[in-house]
Amino acid sequence: MPVSRRLARKIEKDFPADWEAVISMLHEMERESFGGDAGERLLAAVILVSRGDIDRVVMALEFMAEDWRDLLMDAGLESEDWASRLDEFFLGRELT
């Protein structure tokens, strides 16, 4: 799954100077660790925990490679309501 349009828009907004590098890093991790199908939930979790900091993207990707379930927990996307929480994230609302 390539980076979705809504995730790409969020990346462009949160990383105005580095958005291309961030998308490239997501694509690379997706190919290396998940056979090309990490899914929007995991990729968005990386962006969510990164909070606009490219160094945190690198750390989140390493964390994802180590144990993607912990990344989902840190991002608040581990429970059954993850899809609605993800929608909130894309709408620019703070997840609690």
C-alpha positions in Angstrom: 0.0 0.0 0.0 1.5 3.3 -1.0 1.2 6.3 1.3 -2.4 7.4 1.1 -3.4 10.8 -0.1 -4.6 11.9 3.2 -1.4 10.7 4.9 0.7 12.5 2.3 -1.2 15.7 2.9 -0.6 15.4 6.6 3.1 14.8 6.1 3.3 17.8 3.8 1.7 19.9 6.5 3.7 18.6 9.4 7.1 18.4 7.6 7.0 21.3 5.1 10.8 21.3 4.5 11.2 17.5 4.7 8.0 16.0 3.4 9.6 14.2 0.4 12.3 12.7 2.7 9.7 11.5 5.1 7.6 9.8 2.4 10.7 8.2 1.0 11.6 6.8 4.5 8.0 5.4 4.9 8.2 3.7 1.5 11.6 2.2 2.3 10.5 0.9 5.6 7.4 -0.5 4.1 9.4 -2.4 1.5 12.0 -3.7 3.9 9.9 -4.7 6.8 6.4 -5.3 5.6 6.7 -6.6 2.0 5.2 -3.5 0.6 2.0 -3.4 2.6 2.5 -1.8 6.0 -0.9 -0.2 5.9 -2.1 3.3 6.6 -2.6 2.6 10.3 1.1 1.8 10.8 2.5 4.5 8.6 0.2 7.1 10.3 1.3 5.9 13.7 4.9 6.8 12.7 3.8 10.3 11.7 1.6 10.7 14.8 4.3 9.9 17.3 6.9 12.0 15.3 5.0 15.3 15.9 6.7 17.1 13.0 10.2 16.2 13.9 12.2 14.2 11.3 14.5 12.8 13.9 11.5 11.3 15.6 10.4 9.8 12.3 13.7 7.9 12.2 13.2 6.7 15.8 9.6 5.7 15.2 10.6 3.7 12.1 13.2 1.9 14.1 10.6 1.3 16.8 8.2 0.0 14.2 10.8 -2.5 12.8 11.4 -3.7 16.3 7.8 -4.2 17.4 5.0 -2.5 15.4 2.5 -3.3 18.1 4.3 -1.0 20.6 4.3 1.7 18.0 0.5 1.4 17.7 0.2 1.7 21.4 2.3 4.8 21.6 0.3 6.4 18.8 -3.0 5.5 20.5 -4.1 3.3 17.5 -4.0 -0.1 19.3 -7.7 -0.5 20.2 -10.8 -1.3 18.2 -11.6 2.3 17.7 -8.4 2.9 15.8 -10.1 3.8 12.5 -12.1 6.7 14.1 -9.1 7.8 16.0 -7.1 7.9 12.8 -9.8 10.0 11.2 -9.6 12.4 14.0 -5.8 12.6 13.5 -6.3 13.5 9.9 -8.8 16.1 10.8 -6.1 17.8 12.9 -7.7 16.9 16.2 -5.5 15.9 19.2 -5.9 12.3 20.2 -6.4 11.7 23.9 
